[in-house]
Amino acid sequence: MNKIISIQEAVEKINDGMTIMIGGFLAAGSPHAIICAMVEKNIKDLTLIVNDTAFADKGIGLLVANRQVKKVITSHIGTNTASLEQFNNKELEVEFVPQGTLAERIRCGGAGLGGVLTPTGLGTVVEQGKQVINVNNKDYLLETALRADIALIGASIADEDGNLYYKGTTQNFNPLMATAADIVIAETRKLVKTGEIAMENVHTQALFIDYIVKP
């Protein structure tokens, strides 16, 4: 199966109202070309599952600044002035999740688990509306698994089968998100022949990747 598609073909798979996971940490490791194409297409009413909302003029933040996002599930929004303004004006719904818990919820989604028990957030606003479960006389919050319709991944190198390598900190949430969506599209900075990435350097295996975009 040929997994290589154009940016336009990738964006055609993304529709209004979808739940989208997008990799990246303050725009490092994000699929920038696909994001820009989404802005141009003006896909609306999105729910984003992201570590953060980056900046108003860069990365995931472009979607927020263009008012294409109705809800964000994230660990913080403080670096994006557009996110802050829309949140304060009640124009953007934000579900704040501690960063480690966010990673675990995505991991659970990829592993087919219902959720994770964690003490993080007990006695804080994070606890509101969540089930508290006592195990061996200790309370835990039940944090449910997260999955998405589509995951958009930013890779440093991809081979033609879809094995991915991430350079340095661009790895961040990308490997987890690649396991937790119905469709996974990887945007890569460099595309090589299958076998050119050393096995020990494969961070995401090809079986998780449905499509590859090389801008």
Residue pairs with C-beta under 8 A, 6 or more apart in sequence:
3 160
3 161
3 162
3 209
3 210
3 211
3 212
4 160
4 191
4 211
4 212
4 213
4 214
5 185
5 211
5 212
5 213
6 213
7 33
7 34
7 37
7 213
7 215
8 37
9 211
10 34
10 37
10 185
10 187
10 211
10 213
11 34
11 37
11 38
11 41
11 43
13 150
13 183
13 185
13 211
14 20
14 38
14 41
14 43
14 150
15 43
16 43
16 44
16 45
16 46
17 44
17 45
17 46
18 43
18 46
18 47
18 148
18 149
18 150
19 46
19 47
19 48
19 49
19 147
19 148
19 149
19 150
20 46
20 47
20 48
20 49
20 148
20 149
20 150
20 151
20 152
21 48
21 49
21 50
21 106
21 146
21 148
21 150
21 151
21 152
21 173
21 177
21 180
21 181
22 30
22 31
22 35
22 48
22 49
22 50
22 60
22 151
22 152
22 177
23 29
23 30
23 31
23 151
23 152
23 153
23 154
23 172
23 173
23 174
23 177
23 178
24 30
24 31
24 50
24 51
24 52
24 54
24 59
24 60
24 154
24 172
24 173
24 174
25 51
25 52
25 169
25 172
25 173
26 52
26 54
26 55
26 59
26 79
27 54
27 55
27 58
27 59
27 60
27 61
28 169
28 170
28 172
29 154
29 166
29 169
29 170
29 171
29 172
29 173
29 174
30 54
30 59
30 60
30 154
31 152
31 153
31 154
31 185
31 186
31 187
31 213
32 59
32 154
32 187
33 187
33 213
33 215
34 152
34 185
34 187
34 213
35 59
35 60
35 62
35 63
35 152
36 62
38 63
38 68
39 62
39 63
39 66
39 68
42 66
42 68
43 68
44 68
45 68
45 70
46 63
46 68
46 69
46 70
46 71
47 69
47 70
47 71
47 72
47 73
48 60
48 63
48 69
48 71
48 72
48 73
48 74
49 73
49 74
49 106
49 146
49 148
49 177
50 60
50 72
50 73
50 74
50 173
51 74
51 75
51 99
51 102
51 172
51 173
52 60
52 74
52 75
52 76
52 77
52 79
52 80
53 60
53 61
53 64
53 72
53 74
53 77
53 79
53 80
53 82
53 83
54 60
54 61
54 79
54 80
55 61
55 79
55 80
56 62
56 64
56 65
56 80
56 81
56 82
56 83
57 65
61 79
61 80
61 82
61 83
63 69
64 72
64 80
64 82
64 83
64 86
64 92
65 80
65 82
67 86
67 91
69 92
70 92
70 93
71 92
71 93
71 94
71 95
72 83
72 92
72 93
72 94
72 95
73 95
73 97
73 102
73 146
74 94
74 95
74 96
74 97
74 102
75 96
75 97
75 98
75 99
75 102
76 96
76 99
77 83
77 84
77 87
77 94
78 84
83 92
83 94
86 92
87 94
96 125
96 126
97 105
97 126
97 143
98 120
98 121
98 126
100 118
100 120
101 116
101 118
101 120
101 121
101 126
101 143
102 146
103 173
103 176
104 116
104 118
104 143
105 115
105 116
105 143
105 144
105 145
105 146
106 145
106 146
106 173
106 176
106 177
106 179
106 180
107 116
107 176
107 179
107 180
108 114
108 115
108 116
108 144
108 145
108 146
109 145
109 146
109 147
109 148
109 179
109 180
110 147
110 176
110 178
110 179
110 180
111 179
113 145
114 144
114 145
115 142
115 143
115 144
115 145
116 142
116 143
116 145
117 133
117 135
117 140
117 141
117 142
117 143
118 140
118 141
118 143
119 138
119 139
119 140
119 141
120 126
120 141
121 127
121 130
121 141
122 132
122 139
122 140
122 141
126 141
127 141
130 141
130 142
130 143
131 141
131 142
132 139
132 140
132 141
132 142
133 139
133 140
133 141
133 142
134 140
145 180
146 180
147 180
147 181
147 182
148 177
148 180
148 181
148 182
149 181
149 182
149 183
150 181
150 182
150 183
150 184
150 185
151 177
151 178
151 180
151 181
151 183
151 184
151 185
152 185
152 187
153 164
153 174
153 177
153 178
153 184
153 185
153 186
153 187
153 204
153 209
154 166
154 170
154 174
154 186
154 187
154 188
155 164
155 165
155 166
155 174
155 186
155 187
155 188
155 189
155 204
156 164
156 165
156 166
156 167
156 170
156 188
156 189
156 190
157 164
157 165
157 167
157 188
157 189
157 190
157 191
157 192
157 197
158 164
158 165
158 186
158 188
158 190
158 191
158 192
158 209
158 212
158 214
159 191
159 192
159 193
159 194
159 195
159 196
159 197
159 206
160 191
160 192
160 193
160 194
160 212
161 194
161 206
162 186
162 206
162 207
162 208
162 209
162 210
162 212
163 194
163 197
163 202
163 204
163 205
163 206
163 209
164 174
164 178
164 186
164 188
164 202
164 203
164 204
164 209
165 197
165 201
165 202
165 203
166 172
166 174
166 175
166 203
166 204
171 203
174 203
174 204
175 203
175 204
177 184
178 184
178 186
178 204
178 208
178 209
179 208
183 210
183 211
184 208
184 209
184 210
184 211
185 209
185 210
185 211
185 212
185 213
186 204
186 209
186 211
186 212
186 213
187 212
187 213
187 214
187 215
188 212
188 213
188 214
190 214
191 212
191 214
